[in-house]
């Protein structure tokens, strides 16, 4: 957008908080993630919100691993609180307004400290520096493995055999070569399959079994979450007409889902889109007798789905 306007949506942040944030050092990845939390909470007049890691990655342009690292740093600094909802794949994020509780990063070294550090590095034996570097690298790798395992464990629906799962994680997972991102992507796909969803998850394998078999490389059947999309529509848009989840509606939903970009084939994208519908007086029937419903949103006109037009902002000012 070449000319953003406050009237098109804005986020209210107290000047005192902005000044408090300006006084501390926040790493770049963490700052990017913090802006997303502001957008998804204060931007919707909320204190907290459920935000998927994939949404952080999509909105910041960071990889999931980098976004997770940024969020972990924010939590460690006490700037946000992170809550894993029971029996849910969602994680809730909330900004901590009481900045007296924040734990800022260490300050930049003074010139004298930097000179002293450089002198120490020059004077110490090269073998000692090499060993120190190797030890530091091992420590960082271990910390990364622990951090990524926590993320995996929080998302995996079955919480059994954790000890073996950790052993396999340290043996098979190599965060630096993208394995973690592949695992999390594969896990999200697996969670949408019929086998994982039927009979209260009876057929979900143990996390250790799933990891050991490298099941994230499986190609599960395409699963379109009809019921979840249907429920999301009715929960976010109670002012619009309720509809039945018919075969015809499912067929329309399937066409929209398959026609969307890969990064938009997730519930977070649909949530954002339904909220855009909510902001349109025209679509919500406030300008007349007609209002949109789920059938209309899933329908095509002039070779374009109506929900796609909503995303493009064609109804944002109506």
C-alpha positions in Angstrom: 0.0 0.0 0.0 1.5 3.3 -1.1 -0.5 5.5 1.2 -1.5 3.8 4.4 -4.2 5.6 6.4 -5.0 5.3 10.1 -8.7 5.0 9.1 -7.9 1.7 7.5 -6.9 0.2 10.8 -4.3 1.2 13.5 -2.7 -0.2 16.6 -2.9 1.8 19.9 0.3 1.6 22.0 0.8 3.9 25.0 3.7 6.4 24.6 5.1 5.3 27.9 5.5 1.7 26.6 7.1 3.0 23.4 9.6 5.0 25.5 10.3 2.0 27.7 11.0 -0.2 24.6 13.3 2.5 23.2 15.5 2.2 26.3 16.3 -1.5 26.0 18.1 -3.6 23.3 15.9 -6.2 21.6 17.4 -8.5 19.0 16.0 -8.0 15.4 14.2 -11.3 15.2 12.5 -10.7 18.5 11.5 -7.2 17.6 9.9 -8.4 14.4 7.9 -11.0 16.4 6.9 -8.4 19.0 5.4 -6.2 16.3 3.3 -9.1 15.1 2.0 -9.7 18.7 1.1 -6.0 18.9 -0.7 -6.2 15.6 -2.7 -9.3 16.6 -3.5 -8.1 20.1 -3.7 -4.3 20.4 -4.5 -4.1 16.7 -7.8 -6.0 17.5 -8.3 -4.3 20.9 -7.3 -7.6 22.7 -4.8 -8.3 25.4 -3.7 -11.7 24.1 -4.2 -13.9 21.0 -3.6 -17.3 19.6 -0.9 -17.0 16.9 0.6 -19.9 15.0 4.3 -20.1 14.4 3.6 -20.3 10.7 1.8 -17.0 10.9 4.8 -15.3 12.6 7.0 -16.7 9.8 4.6 -15.5 7.1 4.1 -12.0 8.4 7.8 -11.4 9.3 9.5 -13.2 6.4 11.5 -15.2 8.9 11.9 -18.9 8.9 9.9 -20.7 11.6 13.1 -21.6 13.5 14.2 -17.9 13.5 10.7 -16.8 14.6 10.7 -19.4 17.4 14.1 -18.1 18.5 12.9 -14.5 18.6 9.8 -15.5 20.6 11.9 -17.5 23.1 14.1 -14.5 23.6 11.1 -12.2 24.3 9.8 -14.7 26.8 13.2 -15.0 28.5 13.4 -11.2 28.7 9.9 -11.1 30.3 8.5 -8.9 27.6 5.8 -11.5 26.6 4.1 -14.4 28.3 3.5 -17.6 26.4 0.8 -20.0 27.3 0.2 -23.4 25.7 -3.5 -24.1 25.7 -4.5 -27.5 27.1 -5.7 -30.0 24.5 -5.0 -27.5 21.7 -2.3 -26.9 19.1 -2.5 -23.2 19.7 -0.2 -21.0 21.7 -1.4 -17.8 23.3 0.9 -14.7 23.4 0.5 -11.6 25.6 2.6 -8.5 25.9 3.7 -7.7 29.5 2.8 -4.0 30.1 4.6 -3.8 33.4 8.0 -2.9 32.1 9.6 -3.1 35.6 9.4 -6.8 35.2 11.3 -6.9 31.9 14.8 -8.3 31.9 16.7 -6.3 29.2 19.6 -7.8 27.3 23.1 -7.0 28.5 24.3 -3.5 27.4 26.9 -3.0 24.8 30.5 -3.3 25.9 32.3 0.0 26.7 35.4 0.9 24.6 37.7 0.0 27.5 35.9 -3.4 27.9 36.3 -4.1 24.2 40.0 -3.2 24.2 40.5 -5.5 27.2 38.7 -8.3 25.5 40.6 -8.0 22.3 43.9 -7.9 24.2 43.0 -11.1 26.0 42.1 -12.8 22.7 45.4 -11.7 21.2 47.5 -12.9 24.1 45.9 -16.2 24.8 47.2 -19.3 23.0 45.4 -20.1 19.7 44.6 -23.7 20.9 42.8 -22.3 23.9 40.7 -20.0 21.7 39.9 -22.9 19.4 38.8 -25.1 22.3 36.7 -22.3 23.7 35.1 -21.8 20.3 34.3 -25.5 20.0 32.9 -25.6 23.5 30.7 -22.5 22.8 29.5 -24.1 19.6 28.6 -27.3 21.4 26.7 -25.4 24.0 24.8 -23.4 21.4 23.9 -26.6 19.5 22.6 -28.3 22.7 20.6 -25.2 23.7 19.1 -25.1 20.2 18.2 -28.8 20.4 16.5 -28.4 23.7 14.6 -25.3 22.5 13.4 -26.9 19.3 12.4 -30.1 21.1 10.2 -28.1 23.5 8.5 -26.6 20.4 8.0 -30.0 18.9 6.7 -31.5 22.1 4.2 -28.7 22.7 2.7 -29.3 19.2 2.7 -33.1 19.2 -0.7 -34.4 20.3 0.4 -37.5 22.2 2.6 -36.9 25.3 4.0 -40.4 25.9 7.5 -41.9 25.9 9.2 -38.5 26.2 12.5 -39.9 27.3 13.0 -41.9 24.1 11.7 -39.0 22.0 14.4 -36.7 23.5 17.1 -39.3 22.7 16.0 -39.7 19.1 15.7 -35.9 18.8 19.4 -35.4 19.8 20.4 -38.2 17.5 18.5 -37.3 14.3 17.7 -33.6 14.4 20.2 -31.1 13.0 18.7 -27.6 13.4 21.2 -26.0 11.1 20.2 -27.9 8.0 16.5 -27.3 8.1 15.4 -30.6 9.6 13.4 -28.8 12.4 11.3 -26.8 9.9 10.7 -30.0 7.9 9.6 -31.8 11.0 7.2 -29.1 12.1 5.7 -28.8 8.6 5.3 -32.6 8.4 3.7 -32.6 11.8 1.1 -30.0 10.9 0.1 -32.1 7.8 -0.1 -35.3 9.8 -2.4 -33.7 12.4 -4.9 -33.0 9.7 -5.1 -36.6 8.4 -8.1 -38.9 9.1 -6.0 -41.4 11.0 -4.8 -38.9 13.5 -8.2 -37.3 14.0 -10.4 -40.4 14.3 -11.3 -42.1 17.6 -9.8 -39.4 19.8 -6.3 -39.8 18.4 -6.1 -43.6 19.0 -4.0 -44.1 15.9 -1.5 -41.3 16.5 1.9 -43.0 16.9 4.2 -42.3 19.8 6.4 -39.3 19.2 9.5 -41.4 19.5 8.1 -43.8 16.9 7.2 -41.0 14.6 10.6 -39.3 14.9 12.6 -42.5 14.6 10.8 -43.4 11.4 11.3 -39.9 10.0 7.6 -39.8 9.3 7.7 -36.1 8.6 8.8 -37.1 5.1 5.5 -39.0 4.6 3.1 -37.5 2.1 -0.3 -37.7 3.8 -3.5 -37.5 1.9 -4.8 -34.0 1.3 -7.1 -33.1 4.2 -9.4 -30.1 4.1 -10.6 -29.1 7.6 -14.2 -28.5 6.6 -15.6 -28.7 10.1 -13.0 -26.4 11.5 -13.5 -23.8 8.8 -17.3 -24.1 9.3 -16.9 -23.6 13.1 -14.5 -20.7 12.6 -17.0 -18.9 10.4 -19.8 -19.3 12.9 -17.6 -18.3 15.9 -16.1 -15.2 14.3 -19.2 -14.1 12.4 -22.3 -14.8 14.5 -24.0 -11.7 13.0 -24.1 -13.5 9.6 -26.6 -16.1 8.6 -25.8 -19.6 9.8 -25.6 -22.3 7.1 -25.6 -26.1 6.9 -22.4 -28.0 6.1 -23.8 -29.6 2.9 -21.9 -31.6 0.3 -22.3 -28.6 -2.1 -20.7 -26.2 0.5 -17.9 -28.7 1.1 -17.3 -28.8 -2.7 -17.0 -25.0 -2.8 -14.7 -25.0 0.2 -12.5 -27.6 -1.4 -12.1 -25.4 -4.6 -11.2 -22.3 -2.6 -8.8 -24.3 -0.4 -7.0 -25.9 -3.3 -7.0 -22.7 -5.3 -5.3 -20.7 -2.5 -1.5 -20.3 -2.3 0.2 -22.9 -0.2 1.0 -20.4 2.6 -2.7 -19.6 2.8 -3.9 -23.2 3.3 -4.1 -22.8 7.0 -6.7 -21.8 9.6 -4.9 -18.6 10.5 -5.3 -17.2 7.0 -9.1 -18.0 7.1 -9.3 -16.4 10.5 -7.8 -13.2 9.2 -10.1 -13.3 6.2 -13.2 -13.8 8.3 -12.2 -10.8 10.4 -11.9 -8.7 7.3 -15.5 -9.7 6.5 -16.5 -8.6 10.0 -15.0 -5.1 9.4 -17.2 -4.6 6.2 -20.5 -2.9 6.9 -21.7 -4.0 3.5 -20.9 -7.7 4.0 -22.4 -7.7 7.5 -25.7 -6.2 6.2 -25.4 -2.9 7.9 -26.0 -1.0 4.7 -29.2 -2.8 3.7 -31.2 -6.0 3.8 -28.6 -8.2 2.2 -25.6 -9.8 4.0 -23.0 -12.3 3.0 -22.9 -15.9 4.3 -20.4 -18.8 4.0 -22.0 -20.0 0.7 -21.6 -16.6 -0.9 -18.0 -16.3 0.3 -17.2 -19.7 -1.2 -18.9 -18.8 -4.5 -17.3 -17.5 -7.7 -18.3 -14.4 -9.7 -16.5 -13.2 -12.8 -14.0 -16.1 -12.4 -12.9 -15.1 -9.0 -14.0 -16.4 -5.6 -15.8 -13.8 -3.4 -13.5 -14.6 -0.5 -10.5 -13.7 -2.7 -12.1 -10.3 -3.4 -12.4 -9.8 0.4 -8.7 -10.5 0.8 -7.9 -8.0 -1.9 -9.8 -5.3 0.1 -12.6 -4.7 -2.3 -15.1 -4.6 0.5 -13.0 -2.9 3.2 -14.5 0.5 2.7 -18.1 -0.6 2.0 
